[in-house]
Amino acid sequence: MSSTSRQFDRIIRAASAKLQAVRSRESWALHPAEQAKLAGLTGVALVKATRMKEAPWAERQMDAIWSRAEAELVAEVAAAEAARRQAEAEVAAAKVAKKARGWF
């Protein structure tokens, strides 16, 4: 296993862990700006709830933040896996080319 492959594995593991955290609605996995927006929307929803009113706009915005973060992380994992496959293919092609040249 090459160092490049290990780097991609590390990136994939980190992105997958963040993806699991986003799917279980853990805010640490979000970008700081998204965390701040989520905190503000949660405050709006709490104020509305204490007044016995609904806050569908805030709830929709919160759902949009979570779904956008999930989509970004899914794309990041897919891109890292594709880059890893490409790097492995390049290494394999180089190895085949080296063997095709012969030993002399």
N, C-alpha and C positions, 0 to 999 in steps of 0.2 A: 504494500500500500504506500503510495507516494505521499509526500508532504502536501502536495496540492489537494489530493483526495482527502487527507485528514482535515485540511482547512475547510473544504466544502462540507465535510461531515459535521464539523463544529458549527458552521453557519446554519446548516439544516437543522441540527439539534436545537440550537438557540431559537430559531424561528418557529420550530414546531412547539417548543415549550411556551413561547409567547402566544401561539395560536390556541393552544389548549387553555391558557389563562384567559384569553379573550372570549373563547367559547363558554367558559364558566363565569364570565363577567367580573374578572378581577382587574381593577383599574390600573394596577402597576404596569400592565402590559401595553397600555396606551401611551401615546406621545404626551408630553406635558401640556401642550395646548388643548389636546382632546380631554385630558384629565380635568383641566380648569373649566372647560365648557360643560363637561359632565357634572362637575360639582355645582356650577351655576344652575343648570337645568334641574338638578336634584333639589336645590334650594327653592326654585320656583314651584316644583311639584309639591314640596312639603308645605309651603305657604298656602298653596291652593287647597291642599288636603286639610289643613287646620281650619280653613274657612268653609269646609264641606263642599268644595267645588272640585271639578275635574280639570286636569291640565293635559288635554290630548296633544297639544302642540309640543309641549315639553317631552312628553313620552315618545312621540314620533321622532323628535330630534335625538333623544337618547338612543332609540333603536337604530337610527341612521348612523350614529357614531359607532356603535358596536358592529353593525354590519359592514361599514366602510373599513374599519380596522381589520375585521376578519378577512374581507376580500383582499386587502393589501398584503396580509400575512400569507394567505393562500398563494397569491401571485409570487411573493418572495420565496416561498418554499419551492414552488414549481420552477422558478428561474434558477435557483441554486442547484436543484437536482439536474436540470437540463445542462447547466454549465459543468457540473461534475461529470455527466455522461460524455460531454464533448471533450473535456480534458482527458478522460480515460481513453476515448477513441483516438485522440491524437497521440497519446503515449503508446497505445497498441500499434498504431500505424507506423510510428517511428521504430518500434521494435521489429516489426515485420520488414520494414525497409532495410534495417541494419542486417537482419539475417539474410535477406535476399542478395546483399552485396557479396556475401561469402566471407570466408575467414582470412583471406589474404589481401 
